[in-house]
Amino acid sequence: MDKKIFVTQPLLPELEALNEELKEIWTTKKVTNAGPKHNLLEEKLKEHLGVSNVSLCNNGTLALLIALRALSLPYGSEVITTPFTFAATPHCISWNGLKPVFCDIEPETMCINPDKIEAAITPNTSAILAVHVYGFPCNVEKIQKIADKHSLKVIYDGAHVFSTKINGVDIGNFGDITMFSFHATKLFTTIEGGCLTYQDDTLKRKIYNLRNFGIRGEEVVEDIGINGKMNELQAAVGLLNLDLYKEEQAKRKILREYYTSRLEGIKGIRIPKMPPSVTDSYQYYPIVIEDNFRVSRDELYAQLRAKNIYARKYFYPICSDYDCYKELPSASKENLPVANDLKNRVLCLPFYGSLEEEYRVKICDEILRG
Ligand SMILES: Cc1ncc(COP(=O)(O)O)c(C=O)c1O
């Protein structure tokens, strides 16, 4: 194929519509610091995410940094997390002066395995930071039970689950705080951006302070904050994309059905199944390459790439392989057998609504070749 097919494409509003928004911003000259578009997006996201509190941030990583900080976890304490995630997850723990402790994942959901969490708890554990991987929700009930038993905070990295519901309950309502990323690669995007959702109203003031340098008034600085503010241009893109993401999900549903119709039942390909209790976000299409497929995951990746199809080995390497974490006792391969197995098997296929018919067919033909 001449054209390069990447794993995703950003959902962008019509340029004319964005220009109208920009004209307004240029007229009011209110460009950042909780401007009108920012405040409107926060209000609207409450409805879309079905939550009582939303705090916008300039990206998901800053949001997660702030979430951990807002919960006042004791400095140097341990946070149990998963290695099967993006770098931002353990990095936010470390940047807060906390210690990531890796726990293995479940083979089907690829999320943290709740049955292995208790063994990782020590007197120094303060929280669990779990990730809803590829839109598969963590076992939120089991995680909450463990957290309650051991008085731990629960934070969810929900970068992959915008608008997901579990048994009709919006996913941003579980744990103490959930982070959503609005990066350009995500279903709902503000190009860079993110937010926190939480039920405890008292966190609102704390989070507001932390994302604005801790500044409360002209002469009052209450906290050691940071610059986590979303600007008006990001918010404008977000407001327009709120009208687009559902249609994008509908298109991705058709693409998913097509991929599944071609790839399901093929020897050596496993397609992780979304449980019927979950209303899916439609952010990724991962496949798992088993030993009895005609080639290995890496060979398939290379074969596709030679045809200009850029599928993604996501997540590879896993966080416990990084130079900065590999010496941690919890990063050992013996502690993380499932994550270490899946890192060599998962491939995320190109997944966006505007992927043309001809390329959908070619991607599947190429996978099934031979
Ligand atoms: C699981 C996960 N966590 C955190 C992030 C970081 O979000 P951001 O890029 O908005 O900072 C991402 C993606 O970018 C992600 O996929």
The ligand as a Gaussian input file, in Angstrom:
#p B3LYP/6-31G(d) Opt

LIG

0 1
 C       -2.860000       4.388000      30.014000
 C       -2.405000       5.812000      29.838000
 N       -2.126000       6.544000      30.920000
 C       -1.732000       7.823000      30.807000
 C       -1.605000       8.441000      29.589000
 C       -1.107000       9.844000      29.526000
 O       -2.047000      10.755000      29.081000
 P       -1.571000      12.106000      28.346000
 O       -0.924000      11.740000      27.066000
 O       -2.866000      12.844000      28.149000
 O       -0.660000      12.832000      29.266000
 C       -1.890000       7.707000      28.415000
 C       -1.821000       8.220000      27.043000
 O       -1.351000       9.071000      26.537000
 C       -2.292000       6.358000      28.551000
 O       -2.555000       5.606000      27.468000

